[in-house]
Amino acid sequence: MKYPEFFNNIETITLQDDLANFLGAVEDGIIEFSYLDIVKTAGHSCPTILGAYLMTLEGLKVLYKDELPKRGEIKVEFKENVKEGVAGAISNVITNITGATKDTGFKGIMGLFSRNNLMSFESDITSNVKFTRKDTNKSVEVIYNPSEFPPKKEMQELMQKCITKKASENEKLEFGKLWQSRVEEISKNIDKVITVI
């Protein structure tokens, strides 16, 4: 499988999952997610999917400091309705990483390991997403703003040609390269696009 090389340069997210450990899925329940993993489940790479990944990466770093984040033990809140804007796409990425779901996740075993009711929408927050540890109730909020890295004019023009089926094969390839070039630029400037509060 071929994909842009910069995917490999984005920091991975490592968590400990008690359910995975209990069921013998992975040794000690240690699970690592890469940006490529998320691209495969999302089906594409874009500023929104990258943003969801980076918000989770940076938010969990601050929330857990030197500890491994506990998958299935993290509450996630969004300001938006799940059907509003890109909230649904972002929530899918964060569900994949944290295990948190609203009501479609694993219901648990004898009261343990439930992932339902760990995600909520239309919460009273000012950020993009809020992460809360179930064990300590400590929270962080994360803001993602990639506006400093807008699409290049030629990318917008090529997108229009691709959508209207007027683009040549070379133009289609060039559009994809320009699109991922923007994603790469954002990935190299995490300190400018992510704020944890």
Residue, then its C-alpha position, 0 to 999 in steps of 0.5 A: m500500500k502506497y501513501p504519503e511518506f509524511f504519515n510516518n513522521i506524525e507521532t503515534i498515540t499509545l494507550q493501555d486498554d484493560l479490555a484488550n488485556f482481559l481478552g488477550a487481544v494485545e499483550d498488557g493491553i498496550i495499543e498504538f495508533s498511527y495516523l495511517d491507522i486513522v486514515k485507513t478507518a476514515g478512508h481519507s486524509c484531510p485537515t479535519i481527520l488530521g485535526a481530530y488525531l492531533m487534538t487527541l494526541e496533544g490532549l491526552k499528553v497533557l491529561y495523562k502527562d507521564e502515564l499511559p492514557k487508559r483507553g475506555e476510561i476517557k470521557v469525550e465532549f463536543k460543543e456541536n451536535v453530532k450532525e453539525g459540520v464535521a463533528g461526526a467525522i471528528s468523533n469517529v476518529i476520537t472513538n477509534i482512538t479512545g474507545a469512547t462512544k455515545d451509545t453504540g459501543f461495547k456494553g461491557i462484561m458484568g459491569l466492566f469495560s463499558r464504552n457506552n455513554l463516554m461521548s456526548f455532544e452539545s456540551d457547554i464548552t467553548s473548545n472543539v473537544k473536552f477530554t476527562r479522565k474517569d479515574t481522577n475527573k481531571s479534564v482538558e479542552v483542546i482547540y484546533n485552528p488550521s486557518e494559518f494554513p489555507p488551501k493554495k489557489e491552484m488547489q481550489e481551481l484543480m478541485q473544481k476541475c476534478i469535481t466537474k470531471k474536466a481534469s486530466e489524469n495529471e491534474k487529478l494527481e496534482f490535486g491530490k499532491l497539493w491536498q496532502s501537501r497542505v495536510e503535511e504542512i499542518s502536521k509540521n506546525i502542531d504548536k500553531v494549530i493546537t491549543v490545550i487549555 
